[in-house]
Amino acid sequence: MFDSSELASIVWVVIILTVMVIYKPFRISFWSLIKIIFKKNMLMVLASIMLYTFFSVILLYKLDLWDFTLIKEVLLWFVFSATMMVYKLANNNKAKIYFVNYLNENFTYTLAVEFIIGLYTFSVLIEFLIVPIIFFIGILIAYSNKGGNEKINRFLKGIIMIIVLTIIGSKILHLTLHYGDYLKTELIKQFLIAPLLSLLFIPFLFLLHLYINYERIFTALEFAIKQPDQLRYAKHNAIRYFKADISGLDRWKDSLFNLTNVDNEKILTSIFKIKSLQNTEKRPPEVSINLGWSPYSANKFLRSKGLETSFYFNYSEDFWHCSSHVYVGEDVVKNNIGYYINGTERIATSLKLILNVHDMNAIERSYSRFIELVATLYDNALNENISEDIAEAIINRKDYCEDFKGYEVSIKKNVWNFNKGNFNVTFEIRHKSHIDY
């Protein structure tokens, strides 16, 4: 039997579906969603989830952790948890972060919340009213975030916090006064079924993660390798050498697009090159400050400020490169700051920060962030605090150049749209041996 919270949720789902069917703009989107769900690939995924869930339930049944009275809990877990986990996985490129968050969400605070909120619920009317109130305040919070109104945002978040604490507090009080009612085998099983199913679901998610990424990368390989025999050879060796290393597989895939006249030998050499680079990154060689920087250290110079580059790779000939960006502003085309590391395979000889200004409303925030990053980069790269001359040149938007211990430090402004006032500012620390390609 459904509890009051579940009944309230069902009623709201029915209301929302009814509105989507009746209101034409929503109806069009709704049928588009239905068509996506019933596509062959999606049906295969849903069928796989169902089959895996079926065998998981059989295992729990054999362990006396499930019985037929818990069918409702399994169905709810399948609809609201399993499908959402798969959706998040499909839209997450960073598997390590996803699985860490997955474990945190399912086996830390979720257990407590499930126990406190799930086993005791309010009346149907109260549960019915809680949903739209929190949803409406959530919309206001999102709108205030976009508008940059911090006071209203904090006030609304405070209201949400009060509502949540009130709900949890009242349920803790009820459970404390009636704890004997909840120490029953049936209720303990009901409490554990969702976490156990989520735990058993991890191998499925991992295999699905591998399948999705191999499918994506193998599709891209068809554009880099035209010959069917070579394509099969590349796929076979990719599985053989990279296995579950999706990060390395992605890097190898990107490197193939820089090759010409691809053959089996070049395919195998490119794989070994990526594996060698990965080993180098684990134990990066030290580089004398008189020569430049280790690229594997330089890509972490701005990590404390939320800016860490992608992998250092061979762009062309002996030119190696990596970069990353942060965005500032709320406009459709935001201002951005790029961090670029250039050099040879073993030594980075140019560190560059470029501020690109598109949104004039966010120019002060962009400059403030840019100066902060410049100061941090200067400190980490040269072991010196940024000079007042450099700071003033950035603030006053003037070109600047100085020599410092064998390095050239420069600031250059370039206006590329005089009508709109768009421009960029480049800050660079360059070793005297650096060669531009």
N, C-alpha and C positions, 0 to 999 in steps of 0.2 A: 504494500500500500504506500502511496506517495505521502510524504509529510507536507506540512503547510508551505515550507519554503519551495519545495519542488512543484507543488500545485501552483503557487504564485508565478514561478518561472514559466511553467507550461502555459498559463493563461496569457502572459506577456508575449511568449513566442507565437501563440495563436493570433493575438491581436496584431503583432507586427507582420506576420505572414498574410493576414487578411488585408491590411493596408497596402502591402506590396502587390497583391493581386488586383485590388480595386483601383489604386492610383496608377495611372498609365506610365509616368516616368519610372516609378519604382517597378512596375510590372515588367517593363522592357529589361531592366537590369536583373530582375529576379529570374526571368526565363533564360537570360544569357548565362547566369550562374548555374541553372539547372542543366543547360547544354554542356557546360564545362564539366560538371560532375559526372555526366553520363558519357563522356568521351572514353575511348578504349583504355588509354593509359591510366586515367583516374579510376575507372572501374576495377582495373587490375590491382591498383594500390589498395582500394577499399576492400576488395576480396582478400588480398594478402593480410590486411589488418584483421579482418574477421576470422580468417583461418588461424592466424597466430594467437588471437584472443581465445578462440575455441580450445586450442591445445593448452594454453596457459590455465584456463579454467579447469580443464581435466586434471592438470598437474595439481592445482590447489585442492581439487576434490579428492584426489588420491591421498593428499596430505591432511585431509580432514579440516581444511581451512575455508571450504566453500560448500554450500548446499543450495538446493533449488529455491530457497526463500530469498537468495541474494541475486536473483536474475535481474531485478530492477537496478541494483547497484552496478552490475556489469554493463548493462545497456547505457546507463548514464555515463559511466566511465568511458565507454566506447565513443559515444556521441560528443561529449564535452571535453574529454581529456585526450584520448588516443588520436583523434582526428586533428586536434589543435597542435599536439606535439609534432605530428607529421608535417603540418602546415608550417610551423616555426622552423623545423629542420630544413624544409625545402627552400625557405627564404633566408637562411643563415649561412654565410660563407665561412664563418669561423667555427669549425666543429668543436674545438677544444672549449671555447667559451660557451657554446650551446650546451654541451654535456655537463659542464660544471654548473651552469645555471639550472639545468634539468635536475641534477641531484639536489641542489639547494632548495629548489621549489618543491620537490616531491618528498624529501626526506628530512627537512628541518622544520621550518615554521608551518608548512602545509599540514603536517601531522597534528600539530597543536590546534590550528584553526579548524581542521576537519573534526577534531574531537569536540572542541568547544562549541562551534557553530552548527556542525552537522547533526549531532545527536539530540540537540534540543532546539526547537524552533518556536517562534512567536505564532500568533494566530494568523490565518490566511490573509485577513485584511491588512494587518501590520506588515507582513512580508510582501504583500502586493504593493503597498505604498513605498516601502524602502527602495525598491528597484528604480522607479522613475525619479525619486528625489536625488539619489546618488548619481544617476545617469545625467540629470539636468545640471547638477553642480559640476560634474566632470566636464561637460561641454563648456560651461562658463570658465573653468580653469584653463582649458585648452585655448579658449578665445583670449583670455587675459594674458596667457603665455605669448601668444602671437602678437598681441598689442603692446607687450612690454610693460604692462601695468603691474609692478611687483607688489604694491600694497594690497590691491584687490586680490591678486593671486595668493598671497600669504593668508588673507582673510578667508578665502574660499577653502583653501587647504586646511585651515584651522577648523572650519565647520565640518569638513569630511572627517577629520581626526576625532572631533567630539562625537560625531554620530557613530563612528567605528568603535571608539572606546566605550561608549554607552551600551552598544549592542553586545560587545564582548564582555563588559563588566556585568551586565544583567544576566548573561548566560553562565558566566563563572559563578555568580551568586546562586543561581538555580541549581547548578551542578553540585555546588558545595553543600547546599541544604538537602539535596536528594541524591547524593552520590551512590547510595546503595542500589538505586534503580538502574544504574548504568554499568554496574560490575557484573554483567551477565555475559555468558559465552556468545549468545546470538549478537549482542550489541558490539562485543569486542571484534567478532568476525566482520560485522558491518563496517566498523571503523577501519579495519586493516585491509579490506578487500581492494580499495583503490590504490593505496601505497604498494601493495604486493603486486598488483597488475602492472603498475608503473615500473617497478623494479624488474619484473620479468620482461618488460617491453624494451629494455635497453639494448639487448642483442639485435632485435628487429630494427630499431632505429639506426644502429651502427651499420648494419648490412645495407639498409636503405640509403644511408648517407653515402656509402661506397658506390652503390649502384647509380644514384643520381649524378654523382660527380664523374664517374667513369663514362656514363652516357653523354654528359655534357662535353667532356674533354675529347672523347672519341669522335663526336660530331664535328668539333673544331678541327681535328686532325685531317678530316677529309678535304679541308681547304688548303692545308699545308703539304699534304702528300697525295698526289694524284693517281699514282700507280696502285691498283688493287693489291698486288702481291706485297709491295712495300708497306702499304697501309696495314695489312694483316700482320706483317712482321713487326711493325711498330707497336701495334696493340698487344701482341703476344709478349713482347719484351717489356712493355710498360707495366703489365700485370706482374710479370716475373720479377722485376727489379724494384718497383715502387710499392707494390702491395697496398697497404693502407695509408701510405704517405701521399695524401692528396695535395699537400702543399708543394712537395717536390715534383709531383706529376704535373701540376699547373705550370711550374717554372719551366719544366722540360718542354711542355706544349708550346709555351710562348717562344722558347729558344728556336724551335723548328722553323718559325716564320722568318728567321734571319738567315736561314741556310739556303743555298742555291744548289741545284742539281742533286737533290736528295737521293741517297742510295742507302742500302742496308748498313754499310760501314759507318756512314755519317750518323745514321739513326742511333746505332749502338754507342758511338763515340759521344754523341750529345747526352745520352743517358748517363754515361760514366762521368762526364763533365759536371753534370748537376749533382751527382752523388759526391764527387770530390769537393765541390763548392760547399755542400752541406757539412762535410767533415771539417773543412777549413773554418766555417762559421762557428762550429762547436769549440774549436781551439784556434782562434784567430792569432796570426803572428803579430808581434809587436813592431811598430813602425816608429823610427826616430822622428822627433818633432822637427828636425832639420830637413826632413824629406817630405813631410806631409802628415797624413793621418791614416790610421787603419780604417777602411770603409766600414768595418763591422763594429767599430767603436763610434765612428762619426754618425752612424744612423741612429744612435741612442743619445746624442748630445742634447736633443730637445724632447726626450721622452717625458721628463718631469713636467713639461708644458703641454703635454697631450699631442705631440707631433713626432711620430716615428716613421721612418721611410719604409718602403717595401724592400724587396731583396735587391741586392747589388748585382747587376747583370751586364753581360757583354753586348753593348748596343751595336757597335760596328768596329771592325779592325781591332785596335787596342784601346778603344774608348769604352769605359765602363760607367754605369750611371744608375742612380735610383732616386726616387722622389716621393713626396707626399704633400697633402694640402689640408688646410683648415679653412673653414668658412666663417665669415662675420656678416651679420645683418639679417634682415627679414625679407628683403626684396626677392623677387623671382630669380633674378641674376644677382647672386650675392658677391660681395667682395671676398677675395680669397688670398691666402698667403701660402706660397709653395716653398718647400725646402728641397734643394737639389744637391746631390753629391756626385761629383764627376772625377774621373781619374783613370788609372790603369787597374789591372787585375788586383794587384797587391796594395796599391797606395792611392788614396784619395788626395787630389791636388787642388780641388776647388770646392768650397762650401758656399752655397748661395741661397739667400732668402729673397723672394720676389713678392711684393704686395701688388695685387691687381685690383684697382678701384673701379667698380661699376655703379655702386649705389652711393651717391653723395651724402645721403642721410646717415649712413653708418661710417662716415670717414673718420670721425674722432675715435670711435671704438676700434676701428681698423688700425689706425696709427698707434694707438696705445698698445694693442696686441703685438703689432709689428716691432715696436721698440723693445717690448719685453722679450720677444724671441731673439732679436738681434743681440741684446745684452747677454742672454743665456748662451747663445752660440759663441759669441766672442770670448766669454769666460771659459767655456769648455774647450774651445779650439786653441786658444792662445794663453790660457791660464792668467788672464789679465782682466781687470774690470774695464768696461767700455769707457772710452774717453769722452769728455764733455764736447769736444769738437764733432765727434761722430753723432752724438745725440742731438746736438743743435742742427747739424746738417739734415738729419732726418726730419726733425720737427719743422724746420724752415723750408723743407723740400728743395734742398740745393745739392748739386753734385759735389762729391768730395773724394779725395784719394790721398793715401799715405802709405809709406813703406814701414813695415814693422817686423824685425827679425827674419828677413828673407821672404816675407809675405807682402802682398799688395792688398790693402784694404780699401774698398771703393764703394761709393754710393752713386747711383745714376737714376735720374728720373726721365721717363719717356712718355710724352703725351701722344696717345694713338687715336683719340677721337676729340678733335678740337670743339666740335659742336656741342657735345654732351659733357665735355670736361673729363672724360675717362683717361686714366693714366696708370702707369705702374712704376714702382720704385724697386730697384735691385740693390741689395747689399751682398757683397761678395768678399770672401777671404780666399786669396789665390796664391798658391805657391809659385815661385819664379819658374819652376820647371813645367808648369801646366801648359798643355797644348789644347787649343780649341779645335773641335772637329766639325 
